[in-house]
Amino acid sequence: MTVYRQADKILIAYASWAKQDVHIKLDINWKAVNLQPGQVSIKTPSVQAFQEAHLYSNLDDVTVPAGKGGIIIIEKK
């Protein structure tokens, strides 16, 4: 997992080499990133041949497809 951070936005890139889908939980230290969980949008952007767009209410259960990865963007509303 890799995290890129700007003042009001975080990009998280993740991947799995498992042979089956896995579920991950991402615990964000909101104080450390200077954001409030109720004041952000959490989404995966649509990237052709990579991932479909999706909105999250939280990051308690993110499905990582077998042998793949994704990008999550957290940004201040």
mmJSON file of the N, C-alpha and C atoms, coordinates in Angstrom:
{"data_MODEL":{"atom_site":{
"group_PDB":["ATOM","ATOM","ATOM","ATOM","ATOM","ATOM","ATOM","ATOM","ATOM","ATOM","ATOM","ATOM","ATOM","ATOM","ATOM","ATOM","ATOM","ATOM","ATOM","ATOM","ATOM","ATOM","ATOM","ATOM","ATOM","ATOM","ATOM","ATOM","ATOM","ATOM","ATOM","ATOM","ATOM","ATOM","ATOM","ATOM","ATOM","ATOM","ATOM","ATOM","ATOM","ATOM","ATOM","ATOM","ATOM","ATOM","ATOM","ATOM","ATOM","ATOM","ATOM","ATOM","ATOM","ATOM","ATOM","ATOM","ATOM","ATOM","ATOM","ATOM","ATOM","ATOM","ATOM","ATOM","ATOM","ATOM","ATOM","ATOM","ATOM","ATOM","ATOM","ATOM","ATOM","ATOM","ATOM","ATOM","ATOM","ATOM","ATOM","ATOM","ATOM","ATOM","ATOM","ATOM","ATOM","ATOM","ATOM","ATOM","ATOM","ATOM","ATOM","ATOM","ATOM","ATOM","ATOM","ATOM","ATOM","ATOM","ATOM","ATOM","ATOM","ATOM","ATOM","ATOM","ATOM","ATOM","ATOM","ATOM","ATOM","ATOM","ATOM","ATOM","ATOM","ATOM","ATOM","ATOM","ATOM","ATOM","ATOM","ATOM","ATOM","ATOM","ATOM","ATOM","ATOM","ATOM","ATOM","ATOM","ATOM","ATOM","ATOM","ATOM","ATOM","ATOM","ATOM","ATOM","ATOM","ATOM","ATOM","ATOM","ATOM","ATOM","ATOM","ATOM","ATOM","ATOM","ATOM","ATOM","ATOM","ATOM","ATOM","ATOM","ATOM","ATOM","ATOM","ATOM","ATOM","ATOM","ATOM","ATOM","ATOM","ATOM","ATOM","ATOM","ATOM","ATOM","ATOM","ATOM","ATOM","ATOM","ATOM","ATOM","ATOM","ATOM","ATOM","ATOM","ATOM","ATOM","ATOM","ATOM","ATOM","ATOM","ATOM","ATOM","ATOM","ATOM","ATOM","ATOM","ATOM","ATOM","ATOM","ATOM","ATOM","ATOM","ATOM","ATOM","ATOM","ATOM","ATOM","ATOM","ATOM","ATOM","ATOM","ATOM","ATOM","ATOM","ATOM","ATOM","ATOM","ATOM","ATOM","ATOM","ATOM","ATOM","ATOM","ATOM","ATOM","ATOM","ATOM","ATOM","ATOM","ATOM","ATOM","ATOM","ATOM","ATOM","ATOM","ATOM","ATOM","ATOM","ATOM"],
"id":[1,2,3,4,5,6,7,8,9,10,11,12,13,14,15,16,17,18,19,20,21,22,23,24,25,26,27,28,29,30,31,32,33,34,35,36,37,38,39,40,41,42,43,44,45,46,47,48,49,50,51,52,53,54,55,56,57,58,59,60,61,62,63,64,65,66,67,68,69,70,71,72,73,74,75,76,77,78,79,80,81,82,83,84,85,86,87,88,89,90,91,92,93,94,95,96,97,98,99,100,101,102,103,104,105,106,107,108,109,110,111,112,113,114,115,116,117,118,119,120,121,122,123,124,125,126,127,128,129,130,131,132,133,134,135,136,137,138,139,140,141,142,143,144,145,146,147,148,149,150,151,152,153,154,155,156,157,158,159,160,161,162,163,164,165,166,167,168,169,170,171,172,173,174,175,176,177,178,179,180,181,182,183,184,185,186,187,188,189,190,191,192,193,194,195,196,197,198,199,200,201,202,203,204,205,206,207,208,209,210,211,212,213,214,215,216,217,218,219,220,221,222,223,224,225,226,227,228,229,230,231],
"type_symbol":["N","C","C","N","C","C","N","C","C","N","C","C","N","C","C","N","C","C","N","C","C","N","C","C","N","C","C","N","C","C","N","C","C","N","C","C","N","C","C","N","C","C","N","C","C","N","C","C","N","C","C","N","C","C","N","C","C","N","C","C","N","C","C","N","C","C","N","C","C","N","C","C","N","C","C","N","C","C","N","C","C","N","C","C","N","C","C","N","C","C","N","C","C","N","C","C","N","C","C","N","C","C","N","C","C","N","C","C","N","C","C","N","C","C","N","C","C","N","C","C","N","C","C","N","C","C","N","C","C","N","C","C","N","C","C","N","C","C","N","C","C","N","C","C","N","C","C","N","C","C","N","C","C","N","C","C","N","C","C","N","C","C","N","C","C","N","C","C","N","C","C","N","C","C","N","C","C","N","C","C","N","C","C","N","C","C","N","C","C","N","C","C","N","C","C","N","C","C","N","C","C","N","C","C","N","C","C","N","C","C","N","C","C","N","C","C","N","C","C","N","C","C","N","C","C","N","C","C","N","C","C"],
"label_atom_id":["N","CA","C","N","CA","C","N","CA","C","N","CA","C","N","CA","C","N","CA","C","N","CA","C","N","CA","C","N","CA","C","N","CA","C","N","CA","C","N","CA","C","N","CA","C","N","CA","C","N","CA","C","N","CA","C","N","CA","C","N","CA","C","N","CA","C","N","CA","C","N","CA","C","N","CA","C","N","CA","C","N","CA","C","N","CA","C","N","CA","C","N","CA","C","N","CA","C","N","CA","C","N","CA","C","N","CA","C","N","CA","C","N","CA","C","N","CA","C","N","CA","C","N","CA","C","N","CA","C","N","CA","C","N","CA","C","N","CA","C","N","CA","C","N","CA","C","N","CA","C","N","CA","C","N","CA","C","N","CA","C","N","CA","C","N","CA","C","N","CA","C","N","CA","C","N","CA","C","N","CA","C","N","CA","C","N","CA","C","N","CA","C","N","CA","C","N","CA","C","N","CA","C","N","CA","C","N","CA","C","N","CA","C","N","CA","C","N","CA","C","N","CA","C","N","CA","C","N","CA","C","N","CA","C","N","CA","C","N","CA","C","N","CA","C","N","CA","C","N","CA","C","N","CA","C","N","CA","C","N","CA","C","N","CA","C","N","CA","C"],
"label_alt_id":[null,null,null,null,null,null,null,null,null,null,null,null,null,null,null,null,null,null,null,null,null,null,null,null,null,null,null,null,null,null,null,null,null,null,null,null,null,null,null,null,null,null,null,null,null,null,null,null,null,null,null,null,null,null,null,null,null,null,null,null,null,null,null,null,null,null,null,null,null,null,null,null,null,null,null,null,null,null,null,null,null,null,null,null,null,null,null,null,null,null,null,null,null,null,null,null,null,null,null,null,null,null,null,null,null,null,null,null,null,null,null,null,null,null,null,null,null,null,null,null,null,null,null,null,null,null,null,null,null,null,null,null,null,null,null,null,null,null,null,null,null,null,null,null,null,null,null,null,null,null,null,null,null,null,null,null,null,null,null,null,null,null,null,null,null,null,null,null,null,null,null,null,null,null,null,null,null,null,null,null,null,null,null,null,null,null,null,null,null,null,null,null,null,null,null,null,null,null,null,null,null,null,null,null,null,null,null,null,null,null,null,null,null,null,null,null,null,null,null,null,null,null,null,null,null,null,null,null,null,null,null],
"label_comp_id":["MET","MET","MET","THR","THR","THR","VAL","VAL","VAL","TYR","TYR","TYR","ARG","ARG","ARG","GLN","GLN","GLN","ALA","ALA","ALA","ASP","ASP","ASP","LYS","LYS","LYS","ILE","ILE","ILE","LEU","LEU","LEU","ILE","ILE","ILE","ALA","ALA","ALA","TYR","TYR","TYR","ALA","ALA","ALA","SER","SER","SER","TRP","TRP","TRP","ALA","ALA","ALA","LYS","LYS","LYS","GLN","GLN","GLN","ASP","ASP","ASP","VAL","VAL","VAL","HIS","HIS","HIS","ILE","ILE","ILE","LYS","LYS","LYS","LEU","LEU","LEU","ASP","ASP","ASP","ILE","ILE","ILE","ASN","ASN","ASN","TRP","TRP","TRP","LYS","LYS","LYS","ALA","ALA","ALA","VAL","VAL","VAL","ASN","ASN","ASN","LEU","LEU","LEU","GLN","GLN","GLN","PRO","PRO","PRO","GLY","GLY","GLY","GLN","GLN","GLN","VAL","VAL","VAL","SER","SER","SER","ILE","ILE","ILE","LYS","LYS","LYS","THR","THR","THR","PRO","PRO","PRO","SER","SER","SER","VAL","VAL","VAL","GLN","GLN","GLN","ALA","ALA","ALA","PHE","PHE","PHE","GLN","GLN","GLN","GLU","GLU","GLU","ALA","ALA","ALA","HIS","HIS","HIS","LEU","LEU","LEU","TYR","TYR","TYR","SER","SER","SER","ASN","ASN","ASN","LEU","LEU","LEU","ASP","ASP","ASP","ASP","ASP","ASP","VAL","VAL","VAL","THR","THR","THR","VAL","VAL","VAL","PRO","PRO","PRO","ALA","ALA","ALA","GLY","GLY","GLY","LYS","LYS","LYS","GLY","GLY","GLY","GLY","GLY","GLY","ILE","ILE","ILE","ILE","ILE","ILE","ILE","ILE","ILE","ILE","ILE","ILE","GLU","GLU","GLU","LYS","LYS","LYS","LYS","LYS","LYS"],
"label_asym_id":["A","A","A","A","A","A","A","A","A","A","A","A","A","A","A","A","A","A","A","A","A","A","A","A","A","A","A","A","A","A","A","A","A","A","A","A","A","A","A","A","A","A","A","A","A","A","A","A","A","A","A","A","A","A","A","A","A","A","A","A","A","A","A","A","A","A","A","A","A","A","A","A","A","A","A","A","A","A","A","A","A","A","A","A","A","A","A","A","A","A","A","A","A","A","A","A","A","A","A","A","A","A","A","A","A","A","A","A","A","A","A","A","A","A","A","A","A","A","A","A","A","A","A","A","A","A","A","A","A","A","A","A","A","A","A","A","A","A","A","A","A","A","A","A","A","A","A","A","A","A","A","A","A","A","A","A","A","A","A","A","A","A","A","A","A","A","A","A","A","A","A","A","A","A","A","A","A","A","A","A","A","A","A","A","A","A","A","A","A","A","A","A","A","A","A","A","A","A","A","A","A","A","A","A","A","A","A","A","A","A","A","A","A","A","A","A","A","A","A","A","A","A","A","A","A","A","A","A","A","A","A"],
"label_entity_id":["1","1","1","1","1","1","1","1","1","1","1","1","1","1","1","1","1","1","1","1","1","1","1","1","1","1","1","1","1","1","1","1","1","1","1","1","1","1","1","1","1","1","1","1","1","1","1","1","1","1","1","1","1","1","1","1","1","1","1","1","1","1","1","1","1","1","1","1","1","1","1","1","1","1","1","1","1","1","1","1","1","1","1","1","1","1","1","1","1","1","1","1","1","1","1","1","1","1","1","1","1","1","1","1","1","1","1","1","1","1","1","1","1","1","1","1","1","1","1","1","1","1","1","1","1","1","1","1","1","1","1","1","1","1","1","1","1","1","1","1","1","1","1","1","1","1","1","1","1","1","1","1","1","1","1","1","1","1","1","1","1","1","1","1","1","1","1","1","1","1","1","1","1","1","1","1","1","1","1","1","1","1","1","1","1","1","1","1","1","1","1","1","1","1","1","1","1","1","1","1","1","1","1","1","1","1","1","1","1","1","1","1","1","1","1","1","1","1","1","1","1","1","1","1","1","1","1","1","1","1","1"],
"label_seq_id":[1,1,1,2,2,2,3,3,3,4,4,4,5,5,5,6,6,6,7,7,7,8,8,8,9,9,9,10,10,10,11,11,11,12,12,12,13,13,13,14,14,14,15,15,15,16,16,16,17,17,17,18,18,18,19,19,19,20,20,20,21,21,21,22,22,22,23,23,23,24,24,24,25,25,25,26,26,26,27,27,27,28,28,28,29,29,29,30,30,30,31,31,31,32,32,32,33,33,33,34,34,34,35,35,35,36,36,36,37,37,37,38,38,38,39,39,39,40,40,40,41,41,41,42,42,42,43,43,43,44,44,44,45,45,45,46,46,46,47,47,47,48,48,48,49,49,49,50,50,50,51,51,51,52,52,52,53,53,53,54,54,54,55,55,55,56,56,56,57,57,57,58,58,58,59,59,59,60,60,60,61,61,61,62,62,62,63,63,63,64,64,64,65,65,65,66,66,66,67,67,67,68,68,68,69,69,69,70,70,70,71,71,71,72,72,72,73,73,73,74,74,74,75,75,75,76,76,76,77,77,77],
"pdbx_PDB_ins_code":[null,null,null,null,null,null,null,null,null,null,null,null,null,null,null,null,null,null,null,null,null,null,null,null,null,null,null,null,null,null,null,null,null,null,null,null,null,null,null,null,null,null,null,null,null,null,null,null,null,null,null,null,null,null,null,null,null,null,null,null,null,null,null,null,null,null,null,null,null,null,null,null,null,null,null,null,null,null,null,null,null,null,null,null,null,null,null,null,null,null,null,null,null,null,null,null,null,null,null,null,null,null,null,null,null,null,null,null,null,null,null,null,null,null,null,null,null,null,null,null,null,null,null,null,null,null,null,null,null,null,null,null,null,null,null,null,null,null,null,null,null,null,null,null,null,null,null,null,null,null,null,null,null,null,null,null,null,null,null,null,null,null,null,null,null,null,null,null,null,null,null,null,null,null,null,null,null,null,null,null,null,null,null,null,null,null,null,null,null,null,null,null,null,null,null,null,null,null,null,null,null,null,null,null,null,null,null,null,null,null,null,null,null,null,null,null,null,null,null,null,null,null,null,null,null,null,null,null,null,null,null],
"Cartn_x":[0.842,0.0,0.902,0.47,1.192,0.197,0.595,-0.275,0.402,-0.345,0.096,-0.846,-0.282,-1.115,-0.897,-2.016,-2.016,-2.811,-2.93,-3.605,-5.025,-5.833,-7.231,-7.572,-6.55,-6.801,-5.752,-6.21,-5.317,-5.605,-4.574,-4.711,-4.039,-4.782,-4.263,-4.231,-3.069,-2.924,-2.668,-3.386,-3.262,-3.286,-2.759,-2.738,-2.63,-3.016,-2.902,-2.44,-1.571,-1.122,-1.755,-2.767,-3.465,-4.218,-4.434,-5.136,-6.653,-7.134,-8.564,-8.776,-10.019,-10.344,-10.047,-9.589,-9.365,-10.122,-10.411,-11.098,-10.147,-10.028,-9.148,-9.951,-9.455,-10.021,-8.91,-9.207,-8.233,-8.596,-7.699,-7.888,-7.123,-7.851,-7.244,-7.07,-5.904,-5.668,-6.09,-7.375,-7.951,-7.251,-6.851,-6.157,-4.815,-4.093,-2.77,-2.86,-3.939,-4.088,-4.897,-5.3,-5.996,-7.306,-8.051,-9.355,-10.351,-11.635,-12.706,-13.488,-13.734,-14.407,-15.774,-16.51,-17.82,-17.767,-16.577,-16.425,-15.61,-15.56,-14.792,-15.642,-15.263,-15.835,-14.762,-15.192,-14.285,-14.746,-13.88,-14.302,-13.151,-13.53,-12.589,-12.985,-12.051,-12.378,-12.455,-13.226,-13.293,-12.013,-11.332,-10.124,-10.317,-10.428,-10.728,-9.755,-10.298,-9.551,-8.776,-9.144,-8.453,-9.442,-10.352,-11.333,-12.559,-13.682,-14.92,-15.072,-15.82,-16.082,-16.939,-16.657,-17.412,-17.315,-18.429,-18.425,-18.465,-17.681,-17.649,-18.183,-18.873,-19.261,-18.173,-17.405,-16.264,-15.333,-14.23,-13.246,-13.102,-14.222,-14.205,-14.136,-14.555,-14.544,-14.321,-13.069,-12.696,-12.305,-12.973,-12.652,-11.534,-10.479,-9.366,-9.46,-9.743,-9.869,-8.559,-8.673,-7.506,-6.479,-5.247,-4.149,-4.249,-5.055,-5.247,-5.09,-5.437,-5.359,-6.318,-6.1,-6.97,-6.447,-7.237,-6.91,-8.143,-7.936,-8.995,-8.583,-9.541,-9.282,-10.186,-9.578,-10.3,-10.055,-11.146,-10.943,-11.997,-11.589,-12.482,-13.614,-14.851,-16.03,-16.037],
"Cartn_y":[-1.158,0.0,1.24,2.223,3.485,4.611,5.658,6.799,8.064,8.851,10.172,11.179,12.23,13.157,14.593,15.319,16.759,17.341,18.644,19.29,18.769,18.678,18.28,17.0,16.209,15.013,13.946,12.69,11.546,10.541,10.002,8.926,7.692,6.595,5.329,4.326,3.782,2.733,1.421,0.376,-0.907,-2.048,-3.195,-4.361,-5.635,-6.734,-8.05,-9.046,-9.92,-10.985,-12.319,-12.28,-13.505,-14.093,-15.386,-16.082,-15.979,-15.4,-15.186,-13.739,-13.267,-11.926,-11.855,-10.709,-10.49,-9.229,-9.153,-7.992,-7.313,-5.996,-5.248,-4.161,-3.749,-2.636,-1.6,-0.376,0.701,1.595,1.716,2.594,3.887,4.963,6.257,7.004,7.538,8.402,9.808,10.102,11.354,12.574,12.509,13.647,13.892,12.83,12.959,13.538,13.237,13.747,15.043,15.513,16.791,16.841,15.737,15.665,15.08,15.339,14.802,13.779,12.585,11.541,11.958,12.788,13.214,14.325,14.823,15.951,15.597,14.302,13.855,12.963,12.871,11.853,10.79,9.548,8.411,7.679,7.59,6.982,6.305,5.404,4.863,5.482,6.116,6.697,5.612,5.871,4.959,5.093,3.977,3.939,2.774,3.083,2.067,0.886,-0.314,-1.578,-1.764,-0.97,-1.093,-1.227,-0.242,-0.302,0.531,0.174,0.919,1.936,2.984,3.997,3.395,3.819,3.348,4.398,4.624,5.51,4.668,5.047,4.347,5.259,4.694,5.455,5.319,4.233,4.008,3.002,2.731,1.811,0.54,0.106,-1.091,-2.389,-2.371,-3.595,-3.246,-3.24,-2.967,-4.297,-4.655,-5.903,-5.654,-6.462,-6.399,-7.651,-7.486,-8.654,-9.448,-10.755,-11.636,-11.127,-10.957,-10.55,-9.136,-8.301,-6.938,-5.921,-4.708,-3.633,-2.532,-1.369,-0.251,1.033,2.074,3.409,3.933,4.476,5.134,6.583,7.483,8.901,9.377,9.994,10.613,12.109,12.884,14.329,15.097,16.269,17.144,17.597,17.563,17.986,19.489],
"Cartn_z":[0.0,0.0,0.0,-0.781,-0.863,-0.675,0.042,0.299,-0.193,-0.96,-1.403,-0.759,-0.169,0.581,0.146,0.002,-0.184,0.976,1.027,2.162,2.375,1.328,1.466,0.715,0.367,-0.435,-0.142,-0.131,0.062,-1.05,-1.656,-2.634,-2.041,-2.01,-1.491,-2.635,-2.921,-3.934,-3.188,-3.562,-2.872,-3.877,-3.471,-4.36,-3.536,-4.176,-3.565,-4.621,-4.227,-5.129,-4.757,-3.89,-3.486,-4.676,-4.634,-5.717,-5.582,-4.484,-4.285,-3.815,-3.954,-3.466,-1.971,-1.516,-0.087,0.324,1.6,2.164,3.137,2.988,3.879,4.581,5.725,6.474,6.586,6.182,6.271,7.445,8.395,9.549,9.301,9.118,8.848,10.165,10.404,11.557,11.13,11.331,10.837,11.41,12.656,13.274,12.587,12.296,11.667,10.254,9.536,8.171,8.13,9.318,9.47,8.666,8.704,8.059,9.05,8.823,9.655,8.844,9.383,8.594,8.053,8.739,8.269,7.234,6.959,6.041,4.808,4.485,3.317,2.427,1.17,0.29,0.102,0.01,-0.161,-1.408,-2.408,-3.672,-4.395,-5.277,-6.251,-7.581,-8.254,-9.557,-10.63,-11.665,-12.797,-13.618,-13.804,-14.636,-15.603,-16.883,-17.891,-17.812,-17.836,-17.788,-16.479,-15.446,-14.155,-13.007,-12.874,-11.789,-12.141,-11.521,-11.709,-10.586,-10.848,-9.832,-8.714,-7.498,-6.34,-5.241,-4.523,-3.36,-2.099,-1.105,0.181,1.268,2.24,3.427,4.495,4.423,5.312,4.633,5.276,4.685,5.519,6.119,6.959,6.166,4.902,4.101,2.628,2.239,0.852,0.219,-0.868,-1.562,-2.557,-2.462,-3.406,-4.273,-5.564,-6.446,-6.526,-6.702,-6.779,-7.78,-7.313,-8.186,-8.728,-8.115,-8.615,-7.498,-7.781,-6.811,-7.175,-6.595,-6.87,-6.28,-6.486,-5.993,-5.273,-4.091,-3.327,-3.132,-3.314,-3.093,-1.965,-0.97,0.137,0.009,-0.098,-0.213,0.538,1.013,1.746,0.851,1.379,0.612,0.446],
"occupancy":[1.0,1.0,1.0,1.0,1.0,1.0,1.0,1.0,1.0,1.0,1.0,1.0,1.0,1.0,1.0,1.0,1.0,1.0,1.0,1.0,1.0,1.0,1.0,1.0,1.0,1.0,1.0,1.0,1.0,1.0,1.0,1.0,1.0,1.0,1.0,1.0,1.0,1.0,1.0,1.0,1.0,1.0,1.0,1.0,1.0,1.0,1.0,1.0,1.0,1.0,1.0,1.0,1.0,1.0,1.0,1.0,1.0,1.0,1.0,1.0,1.0,1.0,1.0,1.0,1.0,1.0,1.0,1.0,1.0,1.0,1.0,1.0,1.0,1.0,1.0,1.0,1.0,1.0,1.0,1.0,1.0,1.0,1.0,1.0,1.0,1.0,1.0,1.0,1.0,1.0,1.0,1.0,1.0,1.0,1.0,1.0,1.0,1.0,1.0,1.0,1.0,1.0,1.0,1.0,1.0,1.0,1.0,1.0,1.0,1.0,1.0,1.0,1.0,1.0,1.0,1.0,1.0,1.0,1.0,1.0,1.0,1.0,1.0,1.0,1.0,1.0,1.0,1.0,1.0,1.0,1.0,1.0,1.0,1.0,1.0,1.0,1.0,1.0,1.0,1.0,1.0,1.0,1.0,1.0,1.0,1.0,1.0,1.0,1.0,1.0,1.0,1.0,1.0,1.0,1.0,1.0,1.0,1.0,1.0,1.0,1.0,1.0,1.0,1.0,1.0,1.0,1.0,1.0,1.0,1.0,1.0,1.0,1.0,1.0,1.0,1.0,1.0,1.0,1.0,1.0,1.0,1.0,1.0,1.0,1.0,1.0,1.0,1.0,1.0,1.0,1.0,1.0,1.0,1.0,1.0,1.0,1.0,1.0,1.0,1.0,1.0,1.0,1.0,1.0,1.0,1.0,1.0,1.0,1.0,1.0,1.0,1.0,1.0,1.0,1.0,1.0,1.0,1.0,1.0,1.0,1.0,1.0,1.0,1.0,1.0,1.0,1.0,1.0,1.0,1.0,1.0],
"B_iso_or_equiv":[0.0,0.0,0.0,0.0,0.0,0.0,0.0,0.0,0.0,0.0,0.0,0.0,0.0,0.0,0.0,0.0,0.0,0.0,0.0,0.0,0.0,0.0,0.0,0.0,0.0,0.0,0.0,0.0,0.0,0.0,0.0,0.0,0.0,0.0,0.0,0.0,0.0,0.0,0.0,0.0,0.0,0.0,0.0,0.0,0.0,0.0,0.0,0.0,0.0,0.0,0.0,0.0,0.0,0.0,0.0,0.0,0.0,0.0,0.0,0.0,0.0,0.0,0.0,0.0,0.0,0.0,0.0,0.0,0.0,0.0,0.0,0.0,0.0,0.0,0.0,0.0,0.0,0.0,0.0,0.0,0.0,0.0,0.0,0.0,0.0,0.0,0.0,0.0,0.0,0.0,0.0,0.0,0.0,0.0,0.0,0.0,0.0,0.0,0.0,0.0,0.0,0.0,0.0,0.0,0.0,0.0,0.0,0.0,0.0,0.0,0.0,0.0,0.0,0.0,0.0,0.0,0.0,0.0,0.0,0.0,0.0,0.0,0.0,0.0,0.0,0.0,0.0,0.0,0.0,0.0,0.0,0.0,0.0,0.0,0.0,0.0,0.0,0.0,0.0,0.0,0.0,0.0,0.0,0.0,0.0,0.0,0.0,0.0,0.0,0.0,0.0,0.0,0.0,0.0,0.0,0.0,0.0,0.0,0.0,0.0,0.0,0.0,0.0,0.0,0.0,0.0,0.0,0.0,0.0,0.0,0.0,0.0,0.0,0.0,0.0,0.0,0.0,0.0,0.0,0.0,0.0,0.0,0.0,0.0,0.0,0.0,0.0,0.0,0.0,0.0,0.0,0.0,0.0,0.0,0.0,0.0,0.0,0.0,0.0,0.0,0.0,0.0,0.0,0.0,0.0,0.0,0.0,0.0,0.0,0.0,0.0,0.0,0.0,0.0,0.0,0.0,0.0,0.0,0.0,0.0,0.0,0.0,0.0,0.0,0.0,0.0,0.0,0.0,0.0,0.0,0.0],
"pdbx_formal_charge":[null,null,null,null,null,null,null,null,null,null,null,null,null,null,null,null,null,null,null,null,null,null,null,null,null,null,null,null,null,null,null,null,null,null,null,null,null,null,null,null,null,null,null,null,null,null,null,null,null,null,null,null,null,null,null,null,null,null,null,null,null,null,null,null,null,null,null,null,null,null,null,null,null,null,null,null,null,null,null,null,null,null,null,null,null,null,null,null,null,null,null,null,null,null,null,null,null,null,null,null,null,null,null,null,null,null,null,null,null,null,null,null,null,null,null,null,null,null,null,null,null,null,null,null,null,null,null,null,null,null,null,null,null,null,null,null,null,null,null,null,null,null,null,null,null,null,null,null,null,null,null,null,null,null,null,null,null,null,null,null,null,null,null,null,null,null,null,null,null,null,null,null,null,null,null,null,null,null,null,null,null,null,null,null,null,null,null,null,null,null,null,null,null,null,null,null,null,null,null,null,null,null,null,null,null,null,null,null,null,null,null,null,null,null,null,null,null,null,null,null,null,null,null,null,null,null,null,null,null,null,null],
"auth_seq_id":[1,1,1,2,2,2,3,3,3,4,4,4,5,5,5,6,6,6,7,7,7,8,8,8,9,9,9,10,10,10,11,11,11,12,12,12,13,13,13,14,14,14,15,15,15,16,16,16,17,17,17,18,18,18,19,19,19,20,20,20,21,21,21,22,22,22,23,23,23,24,24,24,25,25,25,26,26,26,27,27,27,28,28,28,29,29,29,30,30,30,31,31,31,32,32,32,33,33,33,34,34,34,35,35,35,36,36,36,37,37,37,38,38,38,39,39,39,40,40,40,41,41,41,42,42,42,43,43,43,44,44,44,45,45,45,46,46,46,47,47,47,48,48,48,49,49,49,50,50,50,51,51,51,52,52,52,53,53,53,54,54,54,55,55,55,56,56,56,57,57,57,58,58,58,59,59,59,60,60,60,61,61,61,62,62,62,63,63,63,64,64,64,65,65,65,66,66,66,67,67,67,68,68,68,69,69,69,70,70,70,71,71,71,72,72,72,73,73,73,74,74,74,75,75,75,76,76,76,77,77,77],
"auth_comp_id":["MET","MET","MET","THR","THR","THR","VAL","VAL","VAL","TYR","TYR","TYR","ARG","ARG","ARG","GLN","GLN","GLN","ALA","ALA","ALA","ASP","ASP","ASP","LYS","LYS","LYS","ILE","ILE","ILE","LEU","LEU","LEU","ILE","ILE","ILE","ALA","ALA","ALA","TYR","TYR","TYR","ALA","ALA","ALA","SER","SER","SER","TRP","TRP","TRP","ALA","ALA","ALA","LYS","LYS","LYS","GLN","GLN","GLN","ASP","ASP","ASP","VAL","VAL","VAL","HIS","HIS","HIS","ILE","ILE","ILE","LYS","LYS","LYS","LEU","LEU","LEU","ASP","ASP","ASP","ILE","ILE","ILE","ASN","ASN","ASN","TRP","TRP","TRP","LYS","LYS","LYS","ALA","ALA","ALA","VAL","VAL","VAL","ASN","ASN","ASN","LEU","LEU","LEU","GLN","GLN","GLN","PRO","PRO","PRO","GLY","GLY","GLY","GLN","GLN","GLN","VAL","VAL","VAL","SER","SER","SER","ILE","ILE","ILE","LYS","LYS","LYS","THR","THR","THR","PRO","PRO","PRO","SER","SER","SER","VAL","VAL","VAL","GLN","GLN","GLN","ALA","ALA","ALA","PHE","PHE","PHE","GLN","GLN","GLN","GLU","GLU","GLU","ALA","ALA","ALA","HIS","HIS","HIS","LEU","LEU","LEU","TYR","TYR","TYR","SER","SER","SER","ASN","ASN","ASN","LEU","LEU","LEU","ASP","ASP","ASP","ASP","ASP","ASP","VAL","VAL","VAL","THR","THR","THR","VAL","VAL","VAL","PRO","PRO","PRO","ALA","ALA","ALA","GLY","GLY","GLY","LYS","LYS","LYS","GLY","GLY","GLY","GLY","GLY","GLY","ILE","ILE","ILE","ILE","ILE","ILE","ILE","ILE","ILE","ILE","ILE","ILE","GLU","GLU","GLU","LYS","LYS","LYS","LYS","LYS","LYS"],
"auth_asym_id":["A","A","A","A","A","A","A","A","A","A","A","A","A","A","A","A","A","A","A","A","A","A","A","A","A","A","A","A","A","A","A","A","A","A","A","A","A","A","A","A","A","A","A","A","A","A","A","A","A","A","A","A","A","A","A","A","A","A","A","A","A","A","A","A","A","A","A","A","A","A","A","A","A","A","A","A","A","A","A","A","A","A","A","A","A","A","A","A","A","A","A","A","A","A","A","A","A","A","A","A","A","A","A","A","A","A","A","A","A","A","A","A","A","A","A","A","A","A","A","A","A","A","A","A","A","A","A","A","A","A","A","A","A","A","A","A","A","A","A","A","A","A","A","A","A","A","A","A","A","A","A","A","A","A","A","A","A","A","A","A","A","A","A","A","A","A","A","A","A","A","A","A","A","A","A","A","A","A","A","A","A","A","A","A","A","A","A","A","A","A","A","A","A","A","A","A","A","A","A","A","A","A","A","A","A","A","A","A","A","A","A","A","A","A","A","A","A","A","A","A","A","A","A","A","A","A","A","A","A","A","A"],
"auth_atom_id":["N","CA","C","N","CA","C","N","CA","C","N","CA","C","N","CA","C","N","CA","C","N","CA","C","N","CA","C","N","CA","C","N","CA","C","N","CA","C","N","CA","C","N","CA","C","N","CA","C","N","CA","C","N","CA","C","N","CA","C","N","CA","C","N","CA","C","N","CA","C","N","CA","C","N","CA","C","N","CA","C","N","CA","C","N","CA","C","N","CA","C","N","CA","C","N","CA","C","N","CA","C","N","CA","C","N","CA","C","N","CA","C","N","CA","C","N","CA","C","N","CA","C","N","CA","C","N","CA","C","N","CA","C","N","CA","C","N","CA","C","N","CA","C","N","CA","C","N","CA","C","N","CA","C","N","CA","C","N","CA","C","N","CA","C","N","CA","C","N","CA","C","N","CA","C","N","CA","C","N","CA","C","N","CA","C","N","CA","C","N","CA","C","N","CA","C","N","CA","C","N","CA","C","N","CA","C","N","CA","C","N","CA","C","N","CA","C","N","CA","C","N","CA","C","N","CA","C","N","CA","C","N","CA","C","N","CA","C","N","CA","C","N","CA","C","N","CA","C","N","CA","C","N","CA","C","N","CA","C","N","CA","C","N","CA","C","N","CA","C"],
"pdbx_PDB_model_num":[1,1,1,1,1,1,1,1,1,1,1,1,1,1,1,1,1,1,1,1,1,1,1,1,1,1,1,1,1,1,1,1,1,1,1,1,1,1,1,1,1,1,1,1,1,1,1,1,1,1,1,1,1,1,1,1,1,1,1,1,1,1,1,1,1,1,1,1,1,1,1,1,1,1,1,1,1,1,1,1,1,1,1,1,1,1,1,1,1,1,1,1,1,1,1,1,1,1,1,1,1,1,1,1,1,1,1,1,1,1,1,1,1,1,1,1,1,1,1,1,1,1,1,1,1,1,1,1,1,1,1,1,1,1,1,1,1,1,1,1,1,1,1,1,1,1,1,1,1,1,1,1,1,1,1,1,1,1,1,1,1,1,1,1,1,1,1,1,1,1,1,1,1,1,1,1,1,1,1,1,1,1,1,1,1,1,1,1,1,1,1,1,1,1,1,1,1,1,1,1,1,1,1,1,1,1,1,1,1,1,1,1,1,1,1,1,1,1,1,1,1,1,1,1,1,1,1,1,1,1,1]
}}}
